[in-house]
Amino acid sequence: MKWHDKKVLVTGGGGFLGNAIVAMLVRENCAKIRSLGRRERPDLMRMGVEVVRGDIVDYDTVLRAAKGVEVVFHTAAKAGVWGRPVDFHNTNVVGTGNVVAACKSANVPVLVHTSSPSVVFGEGSIENGDESLLYPDRYLAHYPRTKAEAERMVLEGCSGNFRAVSLRPHLIWGPGDPHLLPRVFKRAASGKLIQIGDGSNLVDLTFIENAASAHIKAAVALWDNSCISRKTYFISDGSPVRLWEWIGALLENLSLPPVRKKIPYPVARLAGAAMETLWHILRLSGEPPMTRFVAAQLAHSHYFNISRARQDFGYFPPARPGEALGRTVEYFAALSG
């Protein structure tokens, strides 16, 4: 498959991952790129992208955006560790259902869905996990629960000429990151970043360009080979890091205060449960300083085997860890300078 004669839709094209996929498609000389999102995106329009404004919760909007395209990258989602259940359900479940239904109605043959490894994370450590991992019986947050429901919807929706895969990139980071790293840096600067656990946990990361590359490669393979349809794929940089050492190196390179305080995981989990209860009862605004999900993610190992992605669509992380770290430090140093 070649991109120069393909028409593509990226839901959430203005987001961190969606924007990176759009930029990569532009470099691939994709014939027509359309983005669906809730805001005006003059930056995308300057790249020659057709911008459709709207919410994926509205089926008619999604159908309008899907008409005439051949490949859909569905990156739009509500992420986060706290919030109203209905908001997560509407965007991640109802919205994904609309994308699947619109693809079928508009005869779009290929859908690459962005999922998350958190769909298989219950609470304990996952070490070198592969796609045989089952969904847990219960989740510690609404995000992974609704993303799991959305993933099942995508895979079960495959039929006839409609093919789809679900990618699970783990902790996307890099230049332009508006979520993960800025939160870490803000807490570190204020002295509120606290290590949870003993610091020995290994965690996968996915540099932004590696995540985008995986989506592009998966779409090409799915177009050429229907045998990979209905499969899930873990995506990462291919080499887990010792999380708190990695965070420490980032902070040192950006001249931010190091992490000095530590809390055992059981204490952090108990504090998270108490804060969740307090926020629910008192209907407090914002999110609690700690939740059970955050405590588990920061204290436990969670890294995955990406050999299926390598085998099925030739995914090899194009950006190596040292290069990725250097570019990220340079980007955030320039912002603060």
Order of alpha helices (4+ residues) and beta strands (2+ residues): beta-alpha-beta-alpha-beta-alpha-beta-alpha-alpha-beta-beta-alpha-beta-beta-alpha-beta-beta-beta-alpha-beta-beta-alpha-beta-alpha-alpha-beta-alpha-alpha
